[in-house]
Amino acid sequence: MAFFVGIVDGKDDVWGVRVPDVRGCHGGGATADEAIQDAISALGEMAEEAQGITPRTQDEIARDPRVQFDAATESMVLLPIEKIAAGG
């Protein structure tokens, strides 16, 4: 099993998670936990797109200026994804 870094942000009843290494992969929910579970589900649905991507570490994500991670208002979580067997 591989893990991708997700970035969680939000407050009150609006939460979101984005996955910088998998373009277009994100989740949302009324709580942080719901948003994380939604992002894990989305990552599973996008498994083919994620195949062949080497997930970056939290430090690599934090240092990437294109990600625009704000440690004051956002948190990082590890999102699991099952590896796809060769050939599908």
Backbone torsions as a table, in degrees:
resi	resn	phi	psi	omega
1	MET	NA	138.4	177.1
2	ALA	-106.2	162.2	178.1
3	PHE	-128.8	134.3	173.1
4	PHE	-108.6	148.8	177.1
5	VAL	-79.6	130.9	172.3
6	GLY	-113.3	146.1	178.4
7	ILE	-111.3	120.9	-175.9
8	VAL	-101.5	133.1	172.0
9	ASP	-144.1	159.4	177.4
10	GLY	141.9	-179.5	175.5
11	LYS	-165.1	166.3	-178.8
12	ASP	52.7	-119.6	-176.2
13	ASP	-111.1	23.4	177.9
14	VAL	-130.3	108.9	-178.2
15	TRP	-128.2	147.0	177.9
16	GLY	-139.6	154.5	175.5
17	VAL	-134.1	129.7	173.9
18	ARG	-117.2	149.7	-179.1
19	VAL	-115.9	97.2	-173.3
20	PRO	-58.5	-30.1	-176.4
21	ASP	-81.9	-12.9	-179.4
22	VAL	-123.4	100.5	-175.7
23	ARG	-53.7	129.4	177.5
24	GLY	83.0	1.1	-178.6
25	CYS	-93.0	122.1	179.8
26	HIS	-157.7	166.7	177.1
27	GLY	-142.4	164.1	179.1
28	GLY	-152.1	161.7	178.9
29	GLY	-178.3	175.9	-179.3
30	ALA	-77.5	-17.7	176.5
31	THR	-132.5	164.6	177.0
32	ALA	-60.6	-42.2	179.9
33	ASP	-61.6	-41.4	178.2
34	GLU	-63.6	-41.5	180.0
35	ALA	-65.3	-39.4	178.6
36	ILE	-65.2	-46.1	178.9
37	GLN	-62.3	-38.3	178.2
38	ASP	-65.7	-39.3	178.1
39	ALA	-66.6	-38.9	177.1
40	ILE	-62.9	-42.8	177.6
41	SER	-62.0	-45.6	179.5
42	ALA	-62.2	-40.0	178.9
43	LEU	-63.1	-40.5	176.7
44	GLY	-62.7	-39.9	178.6
45	GLU	-68.8	-25.1	-179.1
46	MET	-101.8	22.4	-175.0
47	ALA	-56.3	-38.6	179.8
48	GLU	-64.7	-40.4	178.0
49	GLU	-65.7	-32.8	-177.9
50	ALA	-80.1	-17.8	-179.3
51	GLN	-60.4	132.8	179.3
52	GLY	88.7	-10.6	176.7
53	ILE	-85.0	129.0	174.3
54	THR	-89.1	112.8	-179.0
55	PRO	-60.8	138.8	177.0
56	ARG	-86.0	160.3	177.2
57	THR	-77.8	167.1	176.4
58	GLN	-59.9	-40.6	179.0
59	ASP	-63.2	-42.4	179.3
60	GLU	-63.5	-41.6	178.1
61	ILE	-62.7	-46.7	-176.9
62	ALA	-63.0	-32.5	-178.3
63	ARG	-83.7	-11.8	-176.8
64	ASP	-81.0	111.3	-177.5
65	PRO	-64.4	-20.9	178.7
66	ARG	-70.8	-23.8	-178.5
67	VAL	-77.3	-32.5	-179.2
68	GLN	57.0	52.3	177.1
69	PHE	-77.9	128.7	178.9
70	ASP	-112.3	99.9	-176.5
71	ALA	-62.1	-19.3	-179.9
72	ALA	-75.8	-27.4	-175.5
73	THR	-125.5	-5.4	-177.1
74	GLU	-127.3	157.0	176.7
75	SER	-128.2	156.2	175.8
76	MET	-106.6	142.9	175.5
77	VAL	-134.1	157.4	175.2
78	LEU	-97.8	127.8	-178.6
79	LEU	-110.2	122.3	-178.6
80	PRO	-77.7	146.7	171.8
81	ILE	-142.7	135.3	177.2
82	GLU	-72.5	136.0	176.9
83	LYS	-71.5	144.0	179.8
84	ILE	-89.8	134.0	176.7
85	ALA	-67.7	147.7	178.6
86	ALA	-56.2	135.1	179.4
87	GLY	88.4	6.2	175.1
88	GLY	120.0	NA	NA
